[in-house]
Each structure stands twice: as C-alpha cells, then as structure tokens.
Amino acid sequence: MAGNFAVIRTGGKMYRVAPGQILVVERLEEDGAVIFDEVLMVAEDGVISYATEEKPLAVEVHGRILRQEKDPKIIVFKKKRRKNYRRKKGHRQLVSRVKIESIVKTA
C-alpha cells in the first residue's frame, strides 16, 4: 500500500501515519514490534474508508519501537499575587519513538 496513509488512535490521541514515518507517542510497554489495531481511517489510491462504531476497519498498522525516552522538561509554575505563594514543578513525559513499517489489510 505505497503512498497511502492511515489515522490511528493511541494514548488517547489521533495520529496520521504513513509507512516510513517516525512517530513520537505516549509510552508503549512493548519492546520491538508493535501493532496498532485501532485504525479510524485509511486512504489507499485516493479511496478513503472510515471506521464506525458498528463496522471497524479490517486494517492494522505495523510499527517498530526504536527507543523509549523522555520529552523535554515542562515547567509548571503557580503563583497567587500578594499572597507570597509560589510553586515551581517540572515534568518530563515518558514517550516511545516508533517507526511505522506498513499498513496491512487483515480481511
């Protein structure tokens, strides 16, 4: 399925993916190969197919986890003026870097 793309859902977010693309998603616990089976839309040769509640698409997106890492730090700063209240916290989200290998029909 060359030159095609799909829309998948993982980690509560939707991503438009194509074969060969490198994607940064929320941490996946698997190692090596990963299969995204919640495909919301697929486009092949100009024909677009959508998934519905009653009829999910018979398509899987295969990928390979390249590495597990952390996003850059995000600073969370709270302040209430004239109250001498200041709180500073940092957060680094755990993410997985995934290379999309193929979009495969399962039926």
PLY file of the C-alpha trace (Angstrom):
ply
format ascii 1.0
element vertex 107
property float x
property float y
property float z
element edge 106
property int vertex1
property int vertex2
end_header
0.00 0.00 0.00
2.54 2.54 -1.15
1.73 6.25 -0.98
-1.10 5.68 1.45
-1.86 6.79 4.98
-3.99 5.90 7.96
-5.30 7.63 11.07
-4.72 5.64 14.27
-5.58 6.21 17.93
-3.06 5.51 20.67
-2.55 7.08 24.08
-5.83 8.99 23.77
-4.62 10.91 20.71
-5.06 10.51 16.96
-2.12 10.40 14.56
-1.91 10.47 10.77
0.69 7.87 9.81
2.33 6.66 6.62
4.88 3.89 6.03
8.43 5.00 6.84
7.30 7.77 9.21
8.83 8.15 12.69
6.23 8.92 15.34
6.55 10.05 18.98
3.69 8.65 21.09
2.99 8.19 24.78
4.98 5.34 26.35
4.18 1.87 24.98
5.14 -1.03 27.23
6.00 -3.42 24.37
9.51 -3.93 23.02
10.36 -4.36 19.35
7.33 -4.80 17.08
4.03 -3.12 17.86
0.64 -3.38 16.13
-1.89 -0.53 16.17
-5.29 -2.12 15.57
-7.48 0.90 16.34
-7.48 2.40 12.84
-10.03 5.21 12.35
-9.43 5.97 8.69
-7.37 4.62 5.81
-6.67 6.12 2.38
-5.37 4.00 -0.46
-5.07 5.16 -4.06
-7.44 8.07 -3.49
-10.17 5.92 -1.87
-10.91 6.88 1.74
-12.52 4.44 4.19
-13.77 5.42 7.64
-14.37 3.26 10.70
-17.69 3.44 12.53
-18.93 2.09 15.87
-20.75 -0.78 14.14
-18.12 -1.51 11.49
-14.45 -1.11 12.42
-11.88 -1.23 9.64
-10.09 -4.52 8.96
-6.70 -2.79 8.83
-3.65 -2.91 11.10
-0.67 -0.57 11.25
2.63 -2.32 11.98
5.50 -0.45 13.59
8.77 -0.97 15.41
9.78 0.77 18.63
13.11 2.48 18.08
13.64 3.67 21.66
11.99 4.71 24.90
12.82 8.24 26.05
11.56 11.33 27.87
10.22 14.56 26.39
11.90 17.86 27.27
11.00 19.25 30.67
7.83 21.32 31.03
7.81 23.87 33.84
4.60 24.18 35.88
4.55 27.47 37.83
1.72 28.56 40.14
1.51 31.98 41.75
-1.02 34.00 43.70
-0.13 37.65 43.75
0.35 39.48 47.01
0.00 36.21 48.97
3.63 35.07 48.90
2.50 31.83 47.20
4.78 30.37 44.51
5.19 26.75 43.45
7.51 25.53 40.74
7.44 21.97 39.42
8.86 20.24 36.39
7.53 17.29 34.41
9.06 15.03 31.76
6.58 12.84 29.86
7.63 9.27 29.05
7.39 8.67 25.29
8.19 5.98 22.72
9.71 6.68 19.32
8.05 4.37 16.77
8.84 3.80 13.09
5.76 2.92 11.03
6.62 -0.03 8.79
3.43 -0.92 6.95
-0.36 -0.61 6.70
-1.86 -4.08 6.29
-5.37 -5.26 5.47
-6.43 -8.11 7.76
-9.53 -9.30 5.87
0 1
1 2
2 3
3 4
4 5
5 6
6 7
7 8
8 9
9 10
10 11
11 12
12 13
13 14
14 15
15 16
16 17
17 18
18 19
19 20
20 21
21 22
22 23
23 24
24 25
25 26
26 27
27 28
28 29
29 30
30 31
31 32
32 33
33 34
34 35
35 36
36 37
37 38
38 39
39 40
40 41
41 42
42 43
43 44
44 45
45 46
46 47
47 48
48 49
49 50
50 51
51 52
52 53
53 54
54 55
55 56
56 57
57 58
58 59
59 60
60 61
61 62
62 63
63 64
64 65
65 66
66 67
67 68
68 69
69 70
70 71
71 72
72 73
73 74
74 75
75 76
76 77
77 78
78 79
79 80
80 81
81 82
82 83
83 84
84 85
85 86
86 87
87 88
88 89
89 90
90 91
91 92
92 93
93 94
94 95
95 96
96 97
97 98
98 99
99 100
100 101
101 102
102 103
103 104
104 105
105 106
